[in-house]
Amino acid sequence: MNILHFRTLVAVHDAPTFADAADALYLTPAAVSQQMRHLEDTLQIALFDRTTRPPRLNAHGLRIVAQARDVLVSYDRLVEVAGAVDEIAGVLTIGAATGITSRLIPAVLRKLRDKYPALQIKIEEGVTSDLISRVRRRSLDAAVITEPLIPEPEMVTLPITSEQMMVLAPADSIEDDWQALIASRPFIRLNRSSGVGRLIDAELRKARVPVQEAMELDSSESIVGLIAEGLGVGVVPAGRVTDDVRKILKVVPFGSPPVRRNVVLIERTNNQRSDLASILYQELLALTAKPNTNT
């Protein structure tokens, strides 16, 4: 349970539906439902009457909403006062999946440095599976990763943004279908220990696409470079596909229907440093809500 759960609960009370609350918070309806279930599990009481559609807050829920409003007012005042005197301080150690770091993380660090000069944030890169393990072992406070295909127990997953996956191939490729395009040349894949790598592998297996294994790399940027040299085909997040890349390579959506990777912030349940992680998360949401923000 953290401050975001209280903020979501208040939004659900004030909005006509979960979908409207999700829009107001820049979340998906599924993420709102997940947070409310987690809050109920933590408090060990039901907050909603789920016999109605949409679900409505019951008596317990209405009482908690009133208390949550008081908590939010106190929290927001604390942030405002602390920010004014530069008293939000401490060290927040976060992990970031390779590729996400190159664009999104530097932008959010600049914002946080300007707002909270006394707050120190340490960034450590890695693949998704390793970062999740380190969050669980408490060597990281939180991590920005591609959402795992299977939910992680005892973890809170907060959605940040989503982007489509794209197949890249040399410009002279004659195939237009994504499956034929991948099967036509050596496949340069992302590390299958990474969240994106697992997402790609799952779709290839589901579609039974024959793959000519060539190389397996940690960096989508490196994959783009190798494809530009004519060494094969690959799949990367759309954020790596710049206008310059589109000029020299063939680009088609990956998957049927097109696959998207979800970027999330993951932290432990009852994380003692959730207040600092919440500040980071709000800045990530503010950045990704802007048009043309790539990860």
N, C-alpha and C positions, 0 to 999 in steps of 0.2 A: 504494500500500500504506500502510495506517495501522493504528493500534492496534485499530480496530474489526474489521479483517480477522482479526487474531490472536484477538480475543475470539470471533468467529464460528467460526473454525476449532476452537477448544477446545470450544465448545458442540456443534459437529457431532460431534466425537469422543466427547463424553460422553453424547449423546442417541441413542436407538435409530434415529431417522430424521431427515432434513432438516426435515420438518414439525415434529417435536418440538423441534428446535433453534430453528426459527423462532418457535415459541410462547414458548420461554424468553427469546428476545431481543426479542419484540414486533415481529417482522418477518414478511414473507411468505416461503413456501418459495422463490419465484422470486428474491427479494432475497438470500436465503442462497446460492442457486446462483450468482447473479451475482457476489457477493463472492468466492466460492471460485474461480470462473473468473478473476477479475481477479488474485487472489493467485497463481494458477498462471502466468498470463501474465507477472506481474511477476518471479516467481522463475525462470520459464522451465523449470519442471519439472512433471510430472504428480503431483498429491498423492493422487489417488483411483484405485481400480480400478473402472472404470465398466462392467465386464462383469457385475457383480453388482447385484442390486436389493434394498435400496437400495445405492448406491455405498459402498464402504468405503475408508478410508485405506490407501494402500500404504506401503511401507517409508519412502519419502521423506516421506510425510505424517505418519507416526508420529514420525519424527525432528523434523520441524518443529513438531509439537504440543508436544513436550517443551521445545523452545526457546521456543515461544510462551508457555508457562506461566511460564517464568522472566521473560520480558519483561513479562508482565501483572502479576506479583508486584512487579517493580521499579517499573513504571508506577503501580500503585495505591498503593504506599508513597510514591512521589514526590508524587502528588496529595494524599494524606493529610497528609504533612509540610508541603508547600507551602501547603495550605489552612489548616493550623493556624497558620502564621506569616504568612499573607496574602502569600505570595510568588508565587502564580499571577498574573502581571501581563502587561501588553502591551495592544495595541490590535487588536481583531478587527473588521474592516469587513465587514458582511454586507448583502446585498440581501434585500428581502422583497416579494413580489407584493402589489399593492394589494388590500386585503380581508383577507389573512392577518395583516397588521400590526395591525389594529384590536383583535384579541383575543389571539391566541396569543403574539405577540412581546412585548407589555407584560408578560404573565404570566411568561414565561421570563426577561425582563430583571430583574424583581423578585427572582426566585430566585437568579440569578447575582450580583446586587449584594450580596445578603445573604451568599452563600457566599464570593465572591471580590471583595472591595472594590477591589483593585488592578487588576482586569481591566476594561478599557474596551471597550465594544462600540458601534460606530457603525452605525446603521441607515439604509439608503437605499431608498426605495420605488421601484417601477417596474413595468413590464409584463414578463412572463416572457421574451420574446425578447430584450429589452434587457439584462435581468439576466444571462442566460446568456452573452451577448457580453461583458459586463463581467467576469464570472468568468474567462472564457477569456483576456481581456486583462490579468488580474491587478489590475484596479482594485478588485475585490471579492475577499475571501478565500473566500466561500461565499454561497449564496443559498437562501432558503426560497421555493419556487415550487410551482405545479401541475406534476406530472410531465409532461414533453413526450411527445407521441404517438410520436415517433421518438427512440430513444436518442441522446444526444449523444456524439460521439467524444471520447476523452481526458478524460472526466468521470466522476466517481464519484457515483452517485445513491443516496441513503440514504432509505428510506421513513420517514415520520413518522406520518401518519394518513390516513384516507380518509373522505369524506362523500358522501352522495347529492346529486344535482342535482334541483331542484324547479321545476316550472312554476308561476308566479304569474299570477293573472288577477283582474279585479274580481269581487266576490262574487256579482253578479247574472248571471254567465256561466252559460249553460245546458249547455254542452258538458262532458262528463266525460272523453272520450278526450284524451290529451295532444296528439296531432297536430291534432285538430279544434279544440282550445282555442287552440293557437298560430296556426292559420290563420284564426281567427275575428276577430282584432283586429290593429291595428298592432303590429309586433314591436319591442320595445326590447331591443337586444342588448348584451352585453358586448364590449368592444374585441377584435377578432379577432387582435390582436397579443399578447393575454394568453393564458396557458395554458388558463384556463377558457373564454375566448372561442373558442379553436380547438377545444376539446373539444365545445362546444355546436354549432359550425358543422359539424363532422364528422358528428355524429349527425343533424342536420337534413338534410344532403346525403344521407346513407345512407338515411334514411327518405323522402326526396323530399317533404318537407313544404313546401307553398307558403307563403312568408313575405311579409307586407306590411311592407317595411322602413320603420322610422320614425326611430329614433335609435340611435346607437352610443356607449356611455359607458364610462368607465374604472372606475366604482364600482358594485358590486352594491347598495350601500346606496342610492345615488341611484335605481337602477332600481326598487327596492322602493317608494320614495317616489312616483315617477311613476305606477306601477301603482295605488297607493293613491288617486291623484287621478283614476283612470279613463282614463288616456291610452294604455293598451295592455296587452300581455302580455309576459312575459319569463321568463328562466331564471336562477336564482341557486343558489349552494351552500346546502345545508340549514342551515348555521350562521347564515345571514341570516334564517331563517324562525323568528322568535320566537313565543311564545304570543300576543302582541298582534297580530302579523301574521296568524296563522291566524284570529283573530277577525274580521278585516275583509277578507280576501282568500280567493279560492279557491286551494287548493294541491293539486297532483297530482304524482306522480313523473314525471320526464323520461326518455324513452327506452324502447326495447323490446329487451332487458331494461333496467331502470332504470340510468341512467348514474351512475357515481361519479367524483369527481375525487380523485386521490391527491396529497397534499401531501408533498413531499420536500425534503431538503437536498442541494444539488448543489455539488460542489467539484471543482477540478482534480485529475487524477491526480498523485500525488507533490506535493501541496500542502505547502509548507514550514511552514504554520501549521495543519496538520491537528490538532496536539495541542489547540489552542484551539478549533478547530471541533468536535472530538470532545466537549469539555466542553459546548459549546452543544447538540450533538445529543443527548447523554444527558439533558439537562434537558428538551429538547423531547419526547423519548420518555416521560419520567416524567410530564409534564403531560398528554399526549394519551392515556396509558394509563388516566387517571382517567375515570370515567363522566361523561357530560354536558359534556365539554369540546368547545366549538365553535371552529372556525377561521373 
